[in-house]
Amino acid sequence: MSKIKYIICVLFLVNISFSQVNTTITGTIYSEGIKLAKAKVAVLGTDNYVFTDSIGQYKINALEGNVLEFSYK
């Protein structure tokens, strides 16, 4: 009986991990009307980040519900 409970628990956890949707987010970062090159766009709480290109545009993958953090130095 304990093996059945273990299998059900594992299947439940696998289902939770696959229920999050991965999506690509794109955008342009501006400051006072100027497009910012080399601004950092990061998924908060992960090692996933990108930098904007020469015209301030970025493209990053994140899971539904993730928070993006923007910084520029």
C-alpha positions as a Markdown table, in Angstrom:
| # | Residue | x | y | z |
|---|---|---|---|---|
| 1 | Met | 0.0 | 0.0 | 0.0 |
| 2 | Ser | 2.8 | 2.4 | 0.7 |
| 3 | Lys | 4.2 | 2.0 | -2.8 |
| 4 | Ile | 0.9 | 3.1 | -4.3 |
| 5 | Lys | 0.9 | 6.2 | -2.1 |
| 6 | Tyr | 4.5 | 7.0 | -3.2 |
| 7 | Ile | 3.7 | 6.6 | -6.9 |
| 8 | Ile | 0.6 | 8.8 | -6.5 |
| 9 | Cys | 2.7 | 11.4 | -4.7 |
| 10 | Val | 5.4 | 11.4 | -7.4 |
| 11 | Leu | 2.8 | 11.7 | -10.2 |
| 12 | Phe | 1.2 | 14.6 | -8.4 |
| 13 | Leu | 4.5 | 16.4 | -8.1 |
| 14 | Val | 5.4 | 15.8 | -11.8 |
| 15 | Asn | 2.0 | 17.2 | -12.8 |
| 16 | Ile | 2.7 | 20.4 | -10.7 |
| 17 | Ser | 6.1 | 20.9 | -12.4 |
| 18 | Phe | 4.6 | 20.6 | -15.9 |
| 19 | Ser | 1.6 | 22.8 | -15.2 |
| 20 | Gln | 3.7 | 26.0 | -15.4 |
| 21 | Val | 3.8 | 27.6 | -18.8 |
| 22 | Asn | 7.1 | 28.8 | -20.3 |
| 23 | Thr | 6.8 | 31.9 | -22.4 |
| 24 | Thr | 9.0 | 34.4 | -24.2 |
| 25 | Ile | 8.7 | 38.0 | -23.1 |
| 26 | Thr | 9.9 | 40.8 | -25.4 |
| 27 | Gly | 10.1 | 44.5 | -24.9 |
| 28 | Thr | 12.0 | 47.8 | -25.1 |
| 29 | Ile | 13.4 | 49.7 | -22.1 |
| 30 | Tyr | 13.3 | 53.5 | -22.1 |
| 31 | Ser | 14.4 | 56.1 | -19.7 |
| 32 | Glu | 13.1 | 59.6 | -20.3 |
| 33 | Gly | 12.3 | 58.8 | -23.9 |
| 34 | Ile | 15.8 | 57.3 | -24.6 |
| 35 | Lys | 16.2 | 53.6 | -25.4 |
| 36 | Leu | 18.6 | 52.0 | -23.0 |
| 37 | Ala | 21.3 | 49.6 | -24.4 |
| 38 | Lys | 22.9 | 47.1 | -22.0 |
| 39 | Ala | 20.2 | 47.3 | -19.4 |
| 40 | Lys | 19.8 | 44.0 | -17.4 |
| 41 | Val | 16.5 | 42.1 | -17.5 |
| 42 | Ala | 16.5 | 39.2 | -15.0 |
| 43 | Val | 13.9 | 36.6 | -13.8 |
| 44 | Leu | 13.8 | 37.3 | -10.1 |
| 45 | Gly | 15.1 | 34.4 | -8.0 |
| 46 | Thr | 16.9 | 32.7 | -10.9 |
| 47 | Asp | 20.1 | 32.9 | -12.8 |
| 48 | Asn | 18.2 | 33.7 | -16.0 |
| 49 | Tyr | 19.0 | 37.1 | -17.4 |
| 50 | Val | 19.7 | 39.0 | -20.6 |
| 51 | Phe | 20.9 | 42.4 | -21.6 |
| 52 | Thr | 19.1 | 44.8 | -24.0 |
| 53 | Asp | 20.6 | 45.3 | -27.4 |
| 54 | Ser | 21.8 | 48.5 | -28.9 |
| 55 | Ile | 18.3 | 49.8 | -29.3 |
| 56 | Gly | 17.0 | 48.8 | -25.9 |
| 57 | Gln | 15.2 | 45.6 | -27.0 |
| 58 | Tyr | 15.2 | 42.3 | -25.1 |
| 59 | Lys | 13.8 | 38.8 | -25.3 |
| 60 | Ile | 13.7 | 36.5 | -22.3 |
| 61 | Asn | 12.1 | 33.2 | -21.4 |
| 62 | Ala | 10.2 | 32.9 | -18.1 |
| 63 | Leu | 7.6 | 30.8 | -16.4 |
| 64 | Glu | 4.1 | 32.1 | -15.9 |
| 65 | Gly | 4.0 | 34.0 | -12.6 |
| 66 | Asn | 7.7 | 34.9 | -12.6 |
| 67 | Val | 8.7 | 38.4 | -11.8 |
| 68 | Leu | 11.1 | 40.4 | -14.0 |
| 69 | Glu | 13.7 | 42.8 | -12.5 |
| 70 | Phe | 15.1 | 45.6 | -14.6 |
| 71 | Ser | 18.4 | 47.4 | -13.8 |
| 72 | Tyr | 20.7 | 49.8 | -15.5 |
| 73 | Lys | 24.1 | 51.1 | -14.4 |
